[in-house]
């Protein structure tokens, strides 16, 4: 498995989770990375992205609540999620910020926000 996400779970609204992703592919430190999520019946969407130098971008709906970070020495990318809402429910994946046809996806991690 080249992209392994973990850290999901069941949390109440307003709670927090920290997702982690290990990327075993080559040239991690040069790649812009992102977290994506897919809710049931919906298309996969980007939640947050982080460039190789550390600058970040966020989907409007998560701004101020989510923080993406990376550790190039460990080939890892993280997503700190605070003040979670029911609409944040979904399977979360990490992958390149720029996708291409045929890119492989690892197993995501399920996040369920429910009381």
N, C-alpha and C positions, 0 to 999 in steps of 0.2 A: 504494500500500500504506500503510495508516494505522498499522499496528503491525508493526514489523520487528524480529524477534529475531535475534541472532547470537551467536557465541562458542562454539557447541557443538563437539564433536569426539570422538575416541576417546581414552580415558585409562585407565590401569591403576588397579585398586583402590588406594585411598589417595591418589590424585592429586587435582588441583584444576583447576577451570575457572571462568572468570568470564563470565557471560552478560550481554549488553546488549540493551536494547530501546529503540527510538526510537518515540515516539508522536506522530504528526502531527495528531492530532485536537485540537479546541479544548478549553480549560479543563483542561489536563493538571494544572496545579498544584492544582486543586481536587478532583481525582479520587483516591480511594483506588485503588491499583493492586495487582496480584498476579502472581505467576508460577504457572503451571499446568504439569502434565506429563501425558503420556499414554503409557503403556507398551502394547506390542502386546497386543491382546485385552482391555485394561482401559479403564475410563472415565477421562475426564480428571479430574484431581484438583488441588486447590490445594496448592501447596507452601509459599508464603510470601506474606504481604500486607503492604502498607505504607500507612499513612494519609497524608493530605495534609500533616500536621504532622511525619511521620517515625516515628511509633510503628509497631512491627512485630509481626507474629504469624507463627508457624511451625507447620507440621505436626509432630507429635511425632517422627516418624521422622527429621527433618532438624534438629531443635533441637541447637544446639551445633556444627553442621557447616556450615550455610548461613547467609549474611547477605544480607538484602535492603537496598537503598538506592536513593535517587533523587536526581536533579539537576533541579530544577524549571526552572532557567534554560535547560537544554538539552532539556527534555521527554524525559528518559531515566530508565529504571529498570534496576537492575543486580541480579544474583544471583551472589554469590561462593559457590562450592561447594568445600568442602574435605573431605578424608577420604572421597572418593567410594566408593560401594559398588555392587555389580552391580545391586542393586534400584533404584538411581537412574537406570538406563537408561530412556530414553524421549525423546519429542519435547517440548520445552519451549516454552511460549507465554507471552506477557504479555497482560494485559487488565485490565479493571476488576476491582476487588475484589468489587463487587456486580454480578452478571450479570443480564441480562434477556433475555426471549425475543427471538430474532432478532439478538442482538448479533453483530457481525462478528468473526471471528478472522483474524489475519494468519498468515503462514507461520511456523511454529515453527523451532526449531533442534534438531538431533539430538544427543543426548548418549548415548554408548555407553561403559559402564564394563566393561572386560574385560581379562583378562590374555592 
